[in-house]
Each structure stands twice: as structure tokens, then as C-alpha cells.
């Protein structure tokens, strides 16, 4: 169904920790899970442990919003701004073309 991709898009973004994670990556460019966990310390973020951060990064990666880069045993994560822009542009196109779909 056409709505499924948008449900996943907004479900992915409807989590406070994931939005904060994206904000950190936007500010720092590239970070490891340990660096993200350290940045979350002292913040009112409920999902501060590395395993939960990794799970949130996986959700963002599945949507294409985060890209991992491996150096040895360490993964560095960065935002895929082009994919984020593409997802929102596609959603806006979906809304703009509603007149041709809805009867």
C-alpha cells in the first residue's frame, strides 16, 4: 500500500531519542555509539545505553537516514542528508498529487 512508506518514515522520526541522535549527528558530522552515549549523559534522554542507541541507529539506517562507516572495529555514523531530503520531497509530492488519486 502507498501509505506504508510514509508510516515507516514518520514512525522512524516520532521518537525523541532518535530526533536528538539526528541532531547530534547534524552538529558533529560523524560519531560513534560511545560518543553519542557520552553526549546523552546529563540530558533528559531515557535511551542512553549503547545497546538502545545502536537499536535507534539501526532504525534510522533502515530508513536510509544514517550511514555507517567502519574503521577497524569501530563504526562511525553520519546523517544521509540527501536521503532525508528525498524522503520529505517524496512525501510532499504525494500530498501535492492527491487530487489525481482521491476521488
DRENPA-3360 file (N, C-alpha, C; in nm, 2 decimals, always signed):
BEGIN
1 = XXXXXXXX = +0.08/-0.12/+0.00/+0.00/+0.00/+0.00/+0.09/+0.12/+0.00 ~ +0.04/+0.23/-0.06/+0.12/+0.35/-0.08/+0.15/+0.42/+0.05 ~ +0.07/+0.40/+0.15/+0.08/+0.47/+0.28/+0.19/+0.41/+0.36 ~ +0.23/+0.29/+0.34/+0.32/+0.22/+0.43/+0.45/+0.29/+0.44 ~ +0.51/+0.33/+0.33/+0.64/+0.40/+0.33/+0.63/+0.53/+0.42 ~ +0.52/+0.60/+0.42/+0.51/+0.72/+0.50/+0.49/+0.68/+0.64 ~ +0.42/+0.57/+0.67/+0.40/+0.53/+0.81/+0.54/+0.50/+0.87 ~ +0.62/+0.43/+0.80/+0.76/+0.40/+0.84/+0.84/+0.52/+0.86;
9 = XXXXXXXX = +0.83/+0.61/+0.77/+0.90/+0.74/+0.77/+0.87/+0.81/+0.90 ~ +0.74/+0.84/+0.93/+0.71/+0.92/+1.05/+0.72/+0.84/+1.18 ~ +0.70/+0.71/+1.17/+0.73/+0.63/+1.29/+0.88/+0.63/+1.33 ~ +0.96/+0.63/+1.23/+1.11/+0.64/+1.25/+1.14/+0.77/+1.32 ~ +1.07/+0.88/+1.28/+1.11/+1.01/+1.33/+1.03/+1.05/+1.45 ~ +0.93/+0.97/+1.49/+0.84/+1.01/+1.61/+0.90/+0.96/+1.74 ~ +1.03/+0.96/+1.76/+1.09/+0.92/+1.88/+1.19/+1.02/+1.92 ~ +1.17/+1.07/+2.04/+1.26/+1.18/+2.09/+1.41/+1.15/+2.09;
17 = XXXXXXXX = +1.45/+1.03/+2.13/+1.59/+1.00/+2.13/+1.64/+0.99/+1.99 ~ +1.56/+0.94/+1.89/+1.61/+0.94/+1.75/+1.63/+1.08/+1.69 ~ +1.54/+1.16/+1.73/+1.55/+1.30/+1.68/+1.67/+1.37/+1.74 ~ +1.70/+1.35/+1.87/+1.81/+1.40/+1.93/+1.94/+1.34/+1.87 ~ +1.94/+1.22/+1.84/+2.05/+1.15/+1.78/+2.08/+1.21/+1.65 ~ +1.98/+1.24/+1.57/+1.99/+1.30/+1.44/+2.05/+1.44/+1.45 ~ +2.00/+1.51/+1.56/+2.05/+1.65/+1.58/+2.20/+1.64/+1.62 ~ +2.24/+1.55/+1.70/+2.39/+1.53/+1.73/+2.47/+1.50/+1.61;
25 = XXXXXXXX = +2.42/+1.41/+1.52/+2.50/+1.38/+1.40/+2.50/+1.50/+1.31 ~ +2.40/+1.58/+1.30/+2.40/+1.70/+1.22/+2.50/+1.80/+1.27 ~ +2.51/+1.81/+1.40/+2.61/+1.91/+1.46/+2.75/+1.86/+1.45 ~ +2.77/+1.73/+1.47/+2.91/+1.68/+1.48/+2.96/+1.61/+1.35 ~ +2.87/+1.58/+1.26/+2.91/+1.52/+1.13/+2.92/+1.37/+1.14 ~ +3.00/+1.32/+1.23/+3.02/+1.17/+1.24/+3.05/+1.14/+1.38 ~ +2.98/+1.03/+1.43/+3.00/+0.99/+1.57/+2.99/+0.84/+1.59 ~ +3.06/+0.79/+1.69/+3.05/+0.65/+1.73/+2.93/+0.64/+1.83;
33 = XXXXXXXX = +2.89/+0.51/+1.86/+2.79/+0.49/+1.96/+2.84/+0.54/+2.10 ~ +2.97/+0.52/+2.13/+3.02/+0.57/+2.26/+3.02/+0.72/+2.27 ~ +3.05/+0.79/+2.16/+3.04/+0.93/+2.16/+2.90/+0.98/+2.18 ~ +2.81/+0.92/+2.11/+2.67/+0.95/+2.13/+2.62/+0.93/+2.27 ~ +2.66/+0.82/+2.33/+2.62/+0.79/+2.47/+2.68/+0.89/+2.56 ~ +2.80/+0.93/+2.54/+2.86/+1.04/+2.62/+2.79/+1.17/+2.61 ~ +2.75/+1.20/+2.49/+2.67/+1.33/+2.47/+2.54/+1.32/+2.53 ~ +2.48/+1.20/+2.54/+2.34/+1.19/+2.61/+2.35/+1.20/+2.76;
41 = XXXXXXXX = +2.47/+1.18/+2.82/+2.48/+1.19/+2.96/+2.45/+1.33/+3.01 ~ +2.37/+1.33/+3.12/+2.33/+1.46/+3.17/+2.21/+1.52/+3.10 ~ +2.16/+1.46/+3.00/+2.05/+1.50/+2.93/+1.92/+1.42/+2.97 ~ +1.81/+1.48/+2.95/+1.68/+1.41/+2.99/+1.64/+1.32/+2.87 ~ +1.73/+1.22/+2.84/+1.71/+1.12/+2.74/+1.70/+0.99/+2.81 ~ +1.59/+0.92/+2.78/+1.57/+0.79/+2.85/+1.65/+0.68/+2.79 ~ +1.69/+0.69/+2.67/+1.76/+0.58/+2.60/+1.91/+0.61/+2.58 ~ +1.98/+0.61/+2.69/+2.12/+0.65/+2.69/+2.22/+0.53/+2.68;
49 = XXXXXXXX = +2.17/+0.41/+2.70/+2.27/+0.30/+2.70/+2.30/+0.26/+2.56 ~ +2.43/+0.22/+2.54/+2.48/+0.19/+2.40/+2.39/+0.09/+2.32 ~ +2.33/-0.01/+2.38/+2.25/-0.10/+2.31/+2.13/-0.04/+2.25 ~ +2.07/+0.05/+2.33/+1.95/+0.12/+2.28/+1.99/+0.22/+2.17 ~ +2.10/+0.29/+2.19/+2.15/+0.38/+2.09/+2.17/+0.31/+1.96 ~ +2.23/+0.19/+1.96/+2.26/+0.11/+1.85/+2.13/+0.07/+1.78 ~ +2.03/+0.03/+1.86/+1.90/+0.00/+1.80/+1.83/+0.11/+1.73 ~ +1.84/+0.23/+1.79/+1.79/+0.35/+1.73/+1.87/+0.38/+1.60;
57 = XXXXXXXX = +2.00/+0.37/+1.60/+2.07/+0.39/+1.48/+2.04/+0.29/+1.37 ~ +2.01/+0.16/+1.41/+1.96/+0.06/+1.31/+1.83/+0.11/+1.24 ~ +1.74/+0.16/+1.32/+1.61/+0.20/+1.27/+1.63/+0.32/+1.17 ~ +1.72/+0.41/+1.21/+1.75/+0.52/+1.12/+1.82/+0.47/+0.99 ~ +1.91/+0.38/+1.01/+1.98/+0.32/+0.89/+1.89/+0.25/+0.80 ~ +1.79/+0.17/+0.85/+1.70/+0.10/+0.77/+1.61/+0.20/+0.68 ~ +1.59/+0.32/+0.74/+1.52/+0.42/+0.66/+1.61/+0.49/+0.56 ~ +1.74/+0.47/+0.58/+1.84/+0.53/+0.49/+1.89/+0.67/+0.54;
65 = XXXXXXXX = +1.85/+0.70/+0.66/+1.88/+0.84/+0.72/+2.02/+0.85/+0.78 ~ +2.07/+0.73/+0.81/+2.21/+0.73/+0.88/+2.29/+0.63/+0.80 ~ +2.42/+0.67/+0.78/+2.51/+0.58/+0.71/+2.63/+0.54/+0.80 ~ +2.66/+0.41/+0.81/+2.77/+0.37/+0.90/+2.90/+0.36/+0.81 ~ +3.01/+0.39/+0.88/+3.14/+0.37/+0.81/+3.23/+0.30/+0.91 ~ +3.28/+0.19/+0.87/+3.36/+0.11/+0.96/+3.51/+0.14/+0.95 ~ +3.58/+0.16/+1.06/+3.72/+0.17/+1.07/+3.77/+0.07/+1.17 ~ +3.83/-0.04/+1.13/+3.86/-0.15/+1.22/+3.74/-0.20/+1.29;
73 = XXXXXXXX = +3.73/-0.20/+1.42/+3.62/-0.25/+1.50/+3.52/-0.14/+1.52 ~ +3.55/-0.02/+1.49/+3.46/+0.10/+1.52/+3.38/+0.14/+1.41 ~ +3.25/+0.17/+1.44/+3.16/+0.22/+1.33/+3.13/+0.37/+1.36 ~ +3.15/+0.45/+1.26/+3.12/+0.59/+1.27/+2.99/+0.61/+1.19 ~ +2.90/+0.69/+1.25/+2.77/+0.71/+1.19/+2.76/+0.86/+1.15 ~ +2.69/+0.88/+1.03/+2.67/+1.02/+0.99/+2.53/+1.02/+0.92 ~ +2.47/+1.14/+0.92/+2.34/+1.16/+0.85/+2.36/+1.15/+0.70 ~ +2.26/+1.09/+0.64/+2.25/+1.09/+0.49/+2.14/+1.20/+0.46;
81 = XXXXXXXX = +2.19/+1.32/+0.45/+2.10/+1.44/+0.43/+2.03/+1.42/+0.30 ~ +2.09/+1.37/+0.20/+2.03/+1.36/+0.06/+1.91/+1.26/+0.07 ~ +1.92/+1.15/+0.15/+1.81/+1.06/+0.17/+1.69/+1.12/+0.25 ~ +1.73/+1.20/+0.35/+1.63/+1.27/+0.43/+1.55/+1.37/+0.34 ~ +1.62/+1.45/+0.26/+1.56/+1.54/+0.17/+1.47/+1.47/+0.07 ~ +1.52/+1.36/+0.02/+1.44/+1.28/-0.08/+1.31/+1.23/-0.02 ~ +1.32/+1.18/+0.10/+1.20/+1.12/+0.17/+1.09/+1.23/+0.19 ~ +1.13/+1.35/+0.23/+1.04/+1.45/+0.25/+0.99/+1.51/+0.12;
89 = XXXXXXXX = +1.07/+1.52/+0.02/+1.03/+1.57/-0.11/+0.93/+1.47/-0.17 ~ +0.95/+1.34/-0.15/+0.86/+1.24/-0.20/+0.72/+1.25/-0.13 ~ +0.73/+1.27/+0.01/+0.60/+1.29/+0.08/+0.53/+1.41/+0.04 ~ +0.60/+1.52/+0.01/+0.53/+1.64/-0.03/+0.47/+1.62/-0.17 ~ +0.54/+1.55/-0.26/+0.48/+1.52/-0.39/+0.36/+1.44/-0.38 ~ +0.36/+1.34/-0.28/+0.24/+1.26/-0.25/+0.12/+1.35/-0.22 ~ +0.14/+1.45/-0.13/+0.04/+1.54/-0.09/-0.01/+1.62/-0.21 ~ +0.09/+1.68/-0.28/+0.05/+1.77/-0.39/-0.03/+1.70/-0.50;
97 = XXXXXXX = -0.01/+1.57/-0.52/-0.07/+1.49/-0.63/-0.20/+1.42/-0.58 ~ -0.25/+1.46/-0.46/-0.37/+1.39/-0.40/-0.49/+1.41/-0.49 ~ -0.50/+1.52/-0.56/-0.62/+1.55/-0.64/-0.63/+1.44/-0.76 ~ -0.52/+1.39/-0.80/-0.53/+1.29/-0.91/-0.56/+1.15/-0.86 ~ -0.54/+1.13/-0.73/-0.56/+1.00/-0.67/-0.70/+0.99/-0.60 ~ -0.73/+1.09/-0.53/-0.85/+1.09/-0.45/-0.98/+1.12/-0.53 ~ -1.08/+1.04/-0.52/-1.20/+1.07/-0.59/-1.31/+1.10/-0.50;
% end
